[in-house]
């Protein structure tokens, strides 16, 4: 699997997400500063709520921009079945009969992209799954504990 093309697919999706986020932030800013957002009484919080939303949207925009910079300068490494899983590994796992694909990079956990007919999710090395996959190889089992639940992932392929 061509991971450089995967990174480009992620960047393309994030650039689209960034455009949508900026448009939403502009609309929220306009709502927060609009005359009708001024409180009519002490219990009217429309303007305050809009300003909180604008702040959250600005944070999301900043996160997307940061991830785009990271992806632009990402040194993508090739991995084989005998290599230890590390940053920029693309990993196929099987758990309970379901196959999943994870791309391991430092930021952007939770971002998903459709690539070559597969749904690929970014996982950070500091996430429970990313931590469990670190330094394992194809054929190994990664174990993730979540409270009293334990989930095992068999590593099927590493690129």
C-alpha positions as a Markdown table, in Angstrom:
| # | Residue | x | y | z |
|---|---|---|---|---|
| 1 | Unk | 0.0 | 0.0 | 0.0 |
| 2 | Unk | 1.4 | 3.4 | -1.0 |
| 3 | Unk | 1.5 | 5.3 | 2.3 |
| 4 | Unk | 2.6 | 8.6 | 0.6 |
| 5 | Unk | -0.7 | 8.5 | -1.3 |
| 6 | Unk | -2.4 | 7.7 | 2.0 |
| 7 | Unk | -0.9 | 10.8 | 3.5 |
| 8 | Unk | -2.0 | 12.9 | 0.5 |
| 9 | Unk | -5.6 | 11.5 | 0.9 |
| 10 | Unk | -5.6 | 12.5 | 4.6 |
| 11 | Unk | -4.3 | 15.9 | 3.7 |
| 12 | Unk | -6.9 | 16.4 | 1.0 |
| 13 | Unk | -9.7 | 15.4 | 3.5 |
| 14 | Unk | -8.3 | 17.7 | 6.2 |
| 15 | Unk | -8.0 | 20.6 | 3.8 |
| 16 | Unk | -11.7 | 20.1 | 3.0 |
| 17 | Unk | -12.5 | 19.8 | 6.7 |
| 18 | Unk | -10.6 | 23.0 | 7.4 |
| 19 | Unk | -12.6 | 24.9 | 4.8 |
| 20 | Unk | -15.9 | 23.7 | 6.4 |
| 21 | Unk | -14.6 | 24.5 | 9.9 |
| 22 | Unk | -13.5 | 28.1 | 8.8 |
| 23 | Unk | -17.0 | 28.7 | 7.2 |
| 24 | Unk | -18.7 | 27.4 | 10.4 |
| 25 | Unk | -16.4 | 29.6 | 12.6 |
| 26 | Unk | -17.2 | 32.7 | 10.5 |
| 27 | Unk | -21.0 | 32.0 | 10.8 |
| 28 | Unk | -20.6 | 31.5 | 14.5 |
| 29 | Unk | -18.5 | 34.6 | 15.0 |
| 30 | Unk | -21.2 | 36.6 | 13.1 |
| 31 | Unk | -23.9 | 35.1 | 15.3 |
| 32 | Unk | -21.9 | 35.9 | 18.5 |
| 33 | Unk | -21.4 | 39.5 | 17.5 |
| 34 | Unk | -24.8 | 40.1 | 15.9 |
| 35 | Unk | -27.0 | 42.7 | 17.6 |
| 36 | Unk | -29.6 | 40.0 | 18.3 |
| 37 | Unk | -27.1 | 38.0 | 20.4 |
| 38 | Unk | -27.0 | 40.7 | 23.0 |
| 39 | Unk | -28.7 | 39.5 | 26.2 |
| 40 | Unk | -32.3 | 40.6 | 26.7 |
| 41 | Unk | -32.1 | 39.8 | 30.4 |
| 42 | Unk | -29.7 | 38.1 | 32.9 |
| 43 | Unk | -30.8 | 34.6 | 31.8 |
| 44 | Unk | -30.3 | 35.1 | 28.1 |
| 45 | Unk | -27.1 | 33.3 | 27.2 |
| 46 | Unk | -27.3 | 33.1 | 23.4 |
| 47 | Unk | -24.3 | 35.4 | 22.9 |
| 48 | Unk | -22.3 | 33.6 | 25.5 |
| 49 | Unk | -23.0 | 30.2 | 24.0 |
| 50 | Unk | -22.1 | 31.5 | 20.5 |
| 51 | Unk | -18.8 | 32.8 | 21.9 |
| 52 | Unk | -18.0 | 29.4 | 23.5 |
| 53 | Unk | -18.8 | 27.7 | 20.2 |
| 54 | Unk | -16.6 | 30.1 | 18.3 |
| 55 | Unk | -13.7 | 29.4 | 20.7 |
| 56 | Unk | -14.1 | 25.7 | 20.3 |
| 57 | Unk | -14.2 | 26.1 | 16.5 |
| 58 | Unk | -11.1 | 28.2 | 16.5 |
| 59 | Unk | -9.3 | 25.4 | 18.5 |
| 60 | Unk | -10.4 | 22.8 | 16.0 |
| 61 | Unk | -9.2 | 24.9 | 13.1 |
| 62 | Unk | -5.8 | 25.3 | 14.9 |
| 63 | Unk | -5.6 | 21.5 | 15.4 |
| 64 | Unk | -6.3 | 20.8 | 11.7 |
| 65 | Unk | -3.7 | 23.3 | 10.6 |
| 66 | Unk | -1.2 | 21.8 | 13.0 |
| 67 | Unk | -1.9 | 18.3 | 11.6 |
| 68 | Unk | -1.6 | 19.5 | 8.0 |
| 69 | Unk | 1.9 | 20.9 | 8.8 |
| 70 | Unk | 2.9 | 17.6 | 10.5 |
| 71 | Unk | 1.7 | 15.6 | 7.5 |
| 72 | Unk | 3.5 | 17.9 | 5.0 |
| 73 | Unk | 6.8 | 17.2 | 6.7 |
| 74 | Unk | 6.1 | 13.5 | 7.7 |
| 75 | Unk | 9.0 | 11.1 | 6.9 |
| 76 | Unk | 7.0 | 8.0 | 5.9 |
| 77 | Unk | 8.9 | 4.8 | 6.5 |
| 78 | Unk | 8.2 | 1.4 | 4.9 |
| 79 | Unk | 7.6 | -1.5 | 7.3 |
| 80 | Unk | 7.6 | -5.2 | 6.6 |
| 81 | Unk | 6.3 | -8.3 | 8.5 |
| 82 | Unk | 9.4 | -8.6 | 10.6 |
| 83 | Unk | 9.8 | -4.9 | 11.5 |
| 84 | Unk | 8.6 | -3.5 | 14.8 |
| 85 | Unk | 5.6 | -1.3 | 14.6 |
| 86 | Unk | 6.4 | 2.4 | 15.1 |
| 87 | Unk | 5.5 | 5.9 | 13.9 |
| 88 | Unk | 4.2 | 5.9 | 10.2 |
| 89 | Unk | 3.4 | 2.2 | 10.3 |
| 90 | Unk | 0.1 | 1.2 | 8.6 |
| 91 | Unk | -1.3 | -1.7 | 10.5 |
| 92 | Unk | -4.1 | -4.2 | 9.6 |
| 93 | Unk | -5.5 | -5.9 | 12.7 |
| 94 | Unk | -8.3 | -8.5 | 13.2 |
| 95 | Unk | -10.5 | -8.5 | 16.3 |
| 96 | Unk | -13.6 | -10.6 | 16.7 |
| 97 | Unk | -13.6 | -11.4 | 13.0 |
| 98 | Unk | -13.5 | -7.7 | 12.0 |
| 99 | Unk | -10.5 | -6.2 | 10.1 |
| 100 | Unk | -9.4 | -2.7 | 10.8 |
| 101 | Unk | -6.6 | -0.4 | 9.5 |
| 102 | Unk | -4.7 | 2.0 | 11.6 |
| 103 | Unk | -2.0 | 4.6 | 10.6 |
| 104 | Unk | 0.2 | 5.5 | 13.5 |
| 105 | Unk | 1.4 | 9.1 | 13.7 |
| 106 | Unk | 2.1 | 11.6 | 16.6 |
| 107 | Unk | -1.1 | 13.7 | 16.1 |
| 108 | Unk | -4.5 | 13.5 | 14.6 |
| 109 | Unk | -5.9 | 10.5 | 16.6 |
| 110 | Unk | -9.4 | 9.7 | 15.5 |
| 111 | Unk | -9.2 | 11.1 | 12.0 |
| 112 | Unk | -10.5 | 8.6 | 9.5 |
| 113 | Unk | -10.1 | 8.5 | 5.7 |
| 114 | Unk | -11.4 | 6.2 | 3.0 |
| 115 | Unk | -8.4 | 5.0 | 1.0 |
| 116 | Unk | -8.3 | 2.2 | -1.6 |
| 117 | Unk | -11.7 | 1.0 | -0.4 |
| 118 | Unk | -10.6 | 0.7 | 3.2 |
| 119 | Unk | -11.4 | 2.9 | 6.2 |
| 120 | Unk | -8.1 | 3.9 | 7.8 |
| 121 | Unk | -8.0 | 5.6 | 11.2 |
| 122 | Unk | -5.1 | 7.6 | 12.6 |
| 123 | Unk | -4.0 | 6.3 | 16.0 |
| 124 | Unk | -1.4 | 8.1 | 18.1 |
| 125 | Unk | 1.3 | 6.2 | 19.9 |
| 126 | Unk | 0.0 | 7.6 | 23.2 |
| 127 | Unk | -3.5 | 6.2 | 22.7 |
| 128 | Unk | -4.3 | 2.8 | 24.4 |
| 129 | Unk | -4.3 | 1.0 | 21.0 |
| 130 | Unk | -1.2 | 2.8 | 19.7 |
| 131 | Unk | 0.6 | 2.0 | 22.9 |
| 132 | Unk | -0.4 | -1.6 | 22.7 |
| 133 | Unk | 0.8 | -1.9 | 19.1 |
| 134 | Unk | 4.2 | -0.3 | 19.7 |
| 135 | Unk | 7.2 | -2.6 | 19.0 |
| 136 | Unk | 5.0 | -5.6 | 18.0 |
| 137 | Unk | 5.3 | -7.3 | 14.6 |
| 138 | Unk | 3.0 | -9.0 | 12.1 |
| 139 | Unk | 1.5 | -12.1 | 13.8 |
| 140 | Unk | 1.7 | -10.7 | 17.3 |
| 141 | Unk | -1.4 | -10.0 | 19.5 |
| 142 | Unk | -2.0 | -6.5 | 20.9 |
| 143 | Unk | -4.0 | -6.3 | 24.1 |
| 144 | Unk | -6.0 | -3.3 | 25.1 |
| 145 | Unk | -7.7 | -3.0 | 28.5 |
| 146 | Unk | -10.6 | -0.7 | 29.1 |
| 147 | Unk | -11.8 | -0.9 | 32.6 |
| 148 | Unk | -12.9 | -4.5 | 33.0 |
| 149 | Unk | -13.0 | -5.2 | 29.3 |
| 150 | Unk | -10.0 | -6.7 | 27.4 |
| 151 | Unk | -9.8 | -6.6 | 23.6 |
| 152 | Unk | -7.2 | -8.5 | 21.6 |
| 153 | Unk | -6.1 | -7.4 | 18.1 |
| 154 | Unk | -4.1 | -9.8 | 15.9 |
| 155 | Unk | -1.7 | -8.0 | 13.7 |
| 156 | Unk | -2.3 | -9.3 | 10.2 |
| 157 | Unk | -0.2 | -6.9 | 8.1 |
| 158 | Unk | 2.3 | -4.1 | 8.6 |
| 159 | Unk | 3.2 | -1.6 | 5.8 |
